[in-house]
């Protein structure tokens, strides 16, 4: 776990150095899933903000799904519901009905 965190931290530094916002967001999303709860929520939010900034609707939906499931696991039912509903809506809009169904099934 320590080696993985070190590798992700280095990748995050490199993506930021070259201005690769998608790479940065992807690393933040991975780190969020590996972090302690206090840092995880912040990393999920950072990843979501970056995906939305670069208008990557698929990655936004994916991050919303993972964040929603994480929120469920951490007792944040209302916030989880909002994330999963938004995920389902985005998936419908971009033509991914199976993904939308999975998000709704997780509600």
C-alpha positions as CSV (number, residue, x, y, z in Angstrom):
1,X,0.0,0.0,0.0
2,X,2.8,2.4,0.9
3,X,4.5,1.8,-2.5
4,X,1.2,2.3,-4.4
5,X,0.6,5.6,-2.5
6,X,4.2,6.8,-3.3
7,X,3.7,5.9,-7.0
8,X,0.4,7.7,-7.2
9,X,1.9,10.8,-5.4
10,X,4.7,10.9,-7.9
11,X,2.3,10.5,-10.8
12,X,0.1,13.3,-9.4
13,X,3.2,15.5,-9.2
14,X,4.1,14.7,-12.8
15,X,0.6,15.2,-14.2
16,X,0.4,18.6,-12.5
17,X,3.8,19.6,-13.8
18,X,2.8,19.0,-17.4
19,X,-0.7,20.3,-17.0
20,X,-2.5,17.0,-17.7
21,X,-5.7,17.6,-15.9
22,X,-7.3,14.3,-17.0
23,X,-4.3,12.4,-15.6
24,X,-4.4,14.5,-12.5
25,X,-8.1,13.8,-12.0
26,X,-7.7,10.0,-12.6
27,X,-4.9,9.8,-10.0
28,X,-7.0,11.8,-7.5
29,X,-9.9,9.4,-8.0
30,X,-7.6,6.4,-7.4
31,X,-6.1,8.1,-4.3
32,X,-9.6,8.9,-3.0
33,X,-10.5,5.2,-3.0
34,X,-7.3,4.4,-1.0
35,X,-7.3,7.3,1.5
36,X,-8.5,7.7,5.0
37,X,-12.0,9.2,5.1
38,X,-10.9,12.7,6.1
39,X,-8.8,13.0,2.9
40,X,-10.9,10.7,0.6
41,X,-13.9,13.1,0.4
42,X,-11.6,16.0,-0.5
43,X,-9.9,13.9,-3.2
44,X,-13.2,12.8,-4.7
45,X,-14.3,16.4,-4.8
46,X,-11.1,17.5,-6.5
47,X,-11.3,14.8,-9.1
48,X,-15.0,15.7,-9.8
49,X,-14.1,19.4,-10.2
50,X,-11.4,18.6,-12.6
51,X,-13.5,16.2,-14.7
52,X,-16.2,18.9,-14.9
53,X,-13.7,21.6,-15.7
54,X,-12.5,19.6,-18.7
55,X,-16.0,18.6,-19.6
56,X,-15.4,14.9,-19.4
57,X,-18.9,13.7,-18.8
58,X,-18.1,10.0,-18.8
59,X,-15.4,10.4,-16.1
60,X,-17.6,12.7,-14.1
61,X,-20.3,10.0,-14.1
62,X,-17.7,7.4,-13.1
63,X,-16.4,9.5,-10.3
64,X,-19.9,10.2,-9.1
65,X,-20.6,6.5,-9.0
66,X,-17.5,5.7,-6.9
67,X,-18.1,8.7,-4.7
68,X,-21.7,7.7,-4.1
69,X,-20.8,4.2,-3.2
70,X,-18.1,5.5,-0.9
71,X,-20.5,7.8,0.8
72,X,-23.0,4.9,1.3
73,X,-20.2,2.9,3.0
74,X,-19.5,5.8,5.2
75,X,-23.1,6.5,6.3
76,X,-23.8,9.5,4.1
77,X,-27.0,8.3,2.6
78,X,-28.4,11.6,1.3
79,X,-25.2,12.7,-0.3
80,X,-24.7,9.3,-1.8
81,X,-28.2,9.4,-3.3
82,X,-27.5,12.8,-4.9
83,X,-24.2,11.5,-6.4
84,X,-25.8,8.3,-7.7
85,X,-28.8,10.1,-9.2
86,X,-26.5,12.6,-10.9
87,X,-24.4,9.7,-12.2
88,X,-27.5,8.0,-13.6
89,X,-28.7,11.2,-15.3
90,X,-25.3,11.8,-16.9
91,X,-25.2,8.2,-18.1
92,X,-28.6,8.6,-19.7
93,X,-27.5,11.8,-21.4
94,X,-24.3,10.2,-22.9
95,X,-26.0,7.0,-24.0
96,X,-24.9,4.5,-21.4
97,X,-28.2,3.0,-20.2
98,X,-26.5,0.0,-18.5
99,X,-24.4,2.3,-16.4
100,X,-27.4,4.4,-15.6
101,X,-29.2,1.3,-14.5
102,X,-26.3,0.2,-12.3
103,X,-26.3,3.7,-10.6
104,X,-30.0,3.5,-10.0
105,X,-29.7,-0.1,-8.6
106,X,-27.2,1.2,-6.1
107,X,-29.7,3.8,-4.7
